[in-house]
Amino acid sequence: MTSRPGARLKGARRVIQYRMTQQEPHRGRDETAEEQADRKWGELIQEVRVAQTGVQILFAFLLTVVFQQKYADLGTTDRTIHLVTVVLGAFTTGALIGPVSLHRLVSGHRVKPQAVRLASALTFVGLVLLLLTMTSALLLILRVATHNAYVPYLVSGVVAWYLLCWYGLPLWARRRNTGPTAEDG
């Protein structure tokens, strides 16, 4: 009894497919720890550049507000909100510029994996502070512009949107698309 070549080929494909499904799927990249640190550093710096630009523009705006004639007309509450917003903006700027300084000071000392982890933590803190700064700035601007009671509700809606975009969707995507041992990212 002779079998046809096509049938043997199909059988071999089934065996290969079966064996491939029985193995642990390959996750991540084939890269050394140093290559991974270099890649992660490059990705992190690109992310920080985007956030830094927005923070610096917002912070510059906040610093100029006190030099406007209308600032003298602000009530105590609005002046307090402005002061808190400026301080939050300063902290945000420090946290988001921190990774650049960190890189400059440790570059060449063979600590890039540790520097990437620290810079990533600084960036995360910077994003949380940015959320607070943007919330405070929005509250101040809407209070001064409208003097309406709906401002806290509008600001709460915007904050919910920020939380969804900045944290909710990324965490959902991470949970949905990675396993418990995934280390890349």
ZAFIKOL-228425 format. One record per residue (C-alpha): x, y, z; residue in three letters. Coordinates in steps of 0.05 Angstrom, whole numbers, plus 5000, padded with zeros to 4 digits. Example, Ala and Ser with C-alpha at 12.3 -4.5 7.8 and 13.67 -1.06 7.14 Angstrom:
REM residues 2
524649105156ALA
527349795143SER
This chain:
REM residues 185
500050005000MET
503250654977THR
501351325003SER
501151944962ARG
506552474973PRO
501253014987GLY
498152605042ALA
504952505075ARG
506253245072LEU
499553405104LYS
501052905159GLY
507853215171ALA
504753905176ARG
499853655228ARG
505553355269VAL
509454015265ILE
503354425283GLN
501953965342TYR
509054015367ARG
509054775360MET
502654835400THR
505554405456GLN
511554865467GLN
511555505507GLU
510456075458PRO
516456545450HIS
515157215482ARG
519257845477GLY
525657955439ARG
532257595435ASP
536458145466GLU
541558205521THR
540058585584ALA
544259165558GLU
540559165491GLU
533959145527GLN
536059725572ALA
538260125511ASP
531560005476ARG
527460165538LYS
531560795550TRP
530261035479GLY
522860905486GLU
522461245553LEU
526061865529ILE
521261935471GLN
515361885519GLU
518462395566VAL
519662885508ARG
512162895493VAL
510163015565ALA
515763525578GLN
513463985522THR
506364025549GLY
508664125620VAL
513464675602GLN
508165055563ILE
503064975619LEU
508165175672PHE
510265795633ALA
503066005626PHE
501865905701LEU
507966335718LEU
505466915676THR
498566935707VAL
500767335767VAL
503167895722PHE
496167995691GLN
491768565717GLN
485868095729LYS
490067695779TYR
488868245831ALA
481468125824ASP
481767385841LEU
478867165907GLY
482666785960THR
480266105936THR
482466235864ASP
489166505886ARG
490165885929THR
488365435870ILE
493365815827HIS
498865745879LEU
497564995886VAL
497464925810THR
504165285803VAL
507364855857VAL
504564215825LEU
507264465757GLY
514164555788ALA
514063855817PHE
511563575751THR
517063925713THR
522263655761GLY
519762935756ALA
519462945680LEU
526263275670ILE
529362825723GLY
530462235674PRO
534762685630VAL
539162895688SER
539462185713LEU
541961945645HIS
547162495641ARG
549862335710LEU
550161575704VAL
551961515631SER
558061085621GLY
557860785691HIS
554560125669ARG
548160225708VAL
543360315651LYS
538359775672PRO
537860085741GLN
537560785711ALA
531860565665VAL
527860305725ARG
529060945764LEU
527461395704ALA
521160995691SER
518961105763ALA
520461855757LEU
516361885693THR
510461525725PHE
510662015784VAL
511162585734GLY
504962335698LEU
501062295763VAL
503362995780LEU
501463225710LEU
494462955721LEU
493963355785LEU
496863975753THR
492163945693MET
486263825740THR
488064425783SER
489364875723ALA
482764675691LEU
479064805756LEU
482165495762LEU
480865695690ILE
473665455690LEU
472265785757ARG
474966455733VAL
471666405664ALA
464766165685THR
463466265760HIS
458365695753ASN
456765135800ALA
457564605746TYR
465164705743VAL
466864145792PRO
462563655752TYR
465863865687LEU
472763795717VAL
470963115746SER
468762885677GLY
475363115646VAL
479262775702VAL
475462135689ALA
477262195615TRP
484662295633TYR
484461695680LEU
481461265626LEU
486361485571CYS
492661515614TRP
491660925660TYR
485260525647GLY
486360355574LEU
493860205581PRO
492659755642LEU
486959415606TRP
491259285545ALA
497059035587ARG
492558565626ARG
489058305563ARG
495258205521ASN
500757985568THR
501757395614GLY
503857425686PRO
511157325668THR
511557835612ALA
517358295628GLU
517858685563ASP
514959385557GLY
